[in-house]
Amino acid sequence: MTYNFDEIIERRGTDSIKWNGSPRGVKAASIGGDLLPLWVADMDFRSPQVVLDAIAKRAAHGLFGYTVAPAAYLAATREWLARRHGWEVETDSLVPVPGVVPSIQIAIEAFTHPGEKVVIQPPVYHPFRLVPIANGRQVVENPLTRDGTRYAMDLAQLERVIDSDTRLLILCSPHNPVGRVWRTEELAGLVELCAAKGVVVLSDEIHCDLILGGNRHVPTGLAAGDLADRVVTLVSATKSFNLSSLSCAAAVIPDPLLRGRFTRQVERAALNHHNPLSLAASEAAYRQGVDWLEGLLAYLGGNYRFMVSYLKEQAPALEVIPLEGTYLAWIDCSRTGLPDAEITKRLLAEGLWLEEGPKYGTGGEGFQRLNFACPRATLERALARLVRALAP
Ligand SMILES: Cc1ncc(COP(=O)(O)O)c(C=O)c1O
């Protein structure tokens, strides 16, 4: 079946934070109201019809009393992981949760004590830093290394960073914002080191279905082999099928002890009831959405290639880091010689709202993150603005 990802759907007036919000300190009106927002990670595409039908069917029932995650949702998640990623997990190891970021908070409460240390690998999705800090934990960094345009995890540096107070490492796989899809050897080495040091690996795999080119996502729990018990994985259909505000995810926790600690925190936070519309949507996405997802990936691949060749021709000083997964381009703007604040100011003046690299912590300086999950015509307008702003 073919899907029309070129359709431009008006999102203003829908309380979308992407289209109705305004950048910090700026009023959308002050830039003419024609701001193109290619910042936060949701897509400007309608979710698959099979998902919309499942939501409508559940809504038509008309009763929305307290609901637990049904076995059917957990089975759909388990079967998706097996089919799509070759990862067989036990149904018992799955814990339904209302979202990935809430699960990071739960994991911090479950696996660390106040004052203990959590490792992150910046530049990385900012809640990895903000959530531990907000919960009174220390964040220590093992910054990614960059060799030319290729990012890597530095295990020798990680070994030096971990000490006897370190309990948890939060991994982003695939990595937002640098776009790496980690290889089996990289993941296996990371888990081996963390396991030897008594550090649990919390693997956020929300972007796992958004893989470009010939790359393949390997679940950390699969790469870990015999050490799979040391890994807690967070998965969700919400990023892949554009259901972010439906807040629905699952934690895969093979080790009964870790699972017990995590589940108790879920209960303490009263997060063990779930939204029936979200469950219906996620189950339908996993069971019937694969054809739409393949169409989406082909479209995103086209957008990515279009963006790379456009910028190469029109703004050679801007370097797009080769992207293996996610729909978030990590663009090195440092050769413009402009400070971050000035880059952002010029972009906004042209009517383009991207994410400023420093938001992602160490190593983010000089970068902008651009979300290209939008119709090609929108992307083309955005790129023209980017070029006008930074390569006049
Ligand atoms: C790496 C990563 N984890 C989690 C999330 C958000 O997860 P949720 O909406 O389920 O809290 C995002 C959204 O951009 C993300 O990029």
The ligand as an SDF file (V2000), in Angstrom:
LIG
                    3D

 16 16  0  0  0  0  0  0  0  0999 V2000
   15.7240    9.1050   23.6090 C   0  0  0  0  0  0  0  0  0  0  0  0
   14.3170    9.4810   23.9810 C   0  0  0  0  0  0  0  0  0  0  0  0
   13.7170    8.8880   25.0350 N   0  0  0  0  0  0  0  0  0  0  0  0
   12.4610    9.1980   25.4010 C   0  0  0  0  0  0  0  0  0  0  0  0
   11.7230   10.1330   24.7070 C   0  0  0  0  0  0  0  0  0  0  0  0
   10.3290   10.4680   25.1580 C   0  0  0  0  0  0  0  0  0  0  0  0
    9.6870    9.3510   25.6690 O   0  0  0  0  0  0  0  0  0  0  0  0
    8.2150    9.4440   26.2840 P   0  0  0  0  0  0  0  0  0  0  0  0
    7.4550   10.3950   25.4240 O   0  0  0  0  0  0  0  0  0  0  0  0
    7.6840    8.0490   26.2210 O   0  0  0  0  0  0  0  0  0  0  0  0
    8.3600    9.9150   27.6900 O   0  0  0  0  0  0  0  0  0  0  0  0
   12.3110   10.7810   23.6100 C   0  0  0  0  0  0  0  0  0  0  0  0
   11.5650   11.8210   22.8730 C   0  0  0  0  0  0  0  0  0  0  0  0
   12.0980   12.5300   22.0720 O   0  0  0  0  0  0  0  0  0  0  0  0
   13.6200   10.4370   23.2330 C   0  0  0  0  0  0  0  0  0  0  0  0
   14.2300   10.9990   22.1810 O   0  0  0  0  0  0  0  0  0  0  0  0
  1  2  1  0
  2  3  1  0
  2 15  2  0
  3  4  2  0
  4  5  1  0
  5  6  1  0
  5 12  2  0
  6  7  1  0
  7  8  1  0
  8  9  2  0
  8 10  1  0
  8 11  1  0
 12 13  1  0
 12 15  1  0
 13 14  2  0
 15 16  1  0
M  END
$$$$
